[in-house]
Amino acid sequence: MRKDTMSLVNFVIIWGIPTFMVVRGYLKMNTDDRKSAMHDFRSRRFIFTIGFIVIGSFFAHLGTLFGVSIMKIMGITLMFLGGILSMLTIWKKSKIRSLLIFVILTISIYIYIM
């Protein structure tokens, strides 16, 4: 298998399986739980923390897959912003957890860059 084909297989596995599981779980929810989940997903806190991290990871992975460096840079930037905002959000509750998030995201960004 060529490197491009293997990258595509990894992309489908890494993004396809979790997406399938989330959609399946959402479809099994009752209407009240669905409304609650949509309310949580549309909140500013979710979008600016978890949303930025997930979308950034997706863009960075797509940029790596297709060889588009600007998309990879956009993804890494979004991941970085999401990590900083997550760290600031959790800092009030637990300083150790917020630093742990920062370290994990720093390592993942370093892996994407290499």
N, C-alpha and C positions, 0 to 999 in steps of 0.2 A: 504494500500500500504506500502511496505517496504521502508526503507530509501534509499536503492540502486535504487529502481525503481523510487522513487521521484527525486533523484539526476539526473537520466538519463532523466526524463521528463524535468526538469529544464535546463539541458544541451542542449537538442534539441531545446527548446524554445529560450533560450538565444543566442545560436549560429546559429540555423537554420533559424529563421525568418530574422535577419539582413543579413545573407549570401544570402538568397533567394532574398531579396529586392535589394541588391547591384548587383547581377548577372542580375536580371531583368532590372534594370536601365542601366547597361552596355550594354545589348543587344538592348535596345531601342535607344542608341546613334547612331549618324551618324559616318562615318569613321574618320572624322577629330577629333571629340570629343573623339573617342576611342583611337586614336593615342596620343592625348594630355593626356588622363587619364593614359595610359600605361607609357608614359614618366614620368609623376608625380610619379606613383607608383614605378618606377625603380630608382628614384633619391636617392642619399645617404641620403639626409636630411629626406626623408619620411621613408626610411628603418630604420635608426638609431633612429628615434623618435617615430612616430606612429606605425611603424612595430614592434619594440621591445615591445611596450606596448601591442599591440593586441596579438602578439605571446606569450608573457609572460602570459597574462591573459588566453589564451587558454590552455597553458601547466599547469598553476596552477589549472585551472578548471578540466582538465583531471586528474591531479594528485590527486585532491580531490575526483573525481568520482571513480577512480579505486583504491584509497588507496596507490598510489605509491609516497612516500615522496620525492624521488630524483627528480621526474618530477615536483612536486609542488615547490621544492626549486629552480630548474632551471627557472620555470616560474616567481617566485617572483623576482629572480635576474634579469631576462630580463626586467620585469616591472620596477624595480628600475633603471636600466641603461637607459631605455627609458625615464623615468621621469626626471632623471638628465640631459640627453641630450636635452630633450624638454625644460626644464627650462633654460639651458644655451643658447639655440637657441633663445628663446623669450625674454631673459633678455635684449638684446639690444633695443628691441622695447618698452617693458613695464615691469617694475619690479614687479608691482602688479599682472599682469596676470601670470608671471612666478612663483611667490610665490603661487598663487592660484592653479596652476597646481601641484606644489610640495605638497601642503596640501591635495588636492584631492587624489593624488596617494598614499600618505602616509596613508591616511584613508583606501583606498581600499586594500593596502598591509596588513594593520593591520587586516582588516576583513578576508582576505584570511588566515592569520596566525592563527587566532582564529578559 
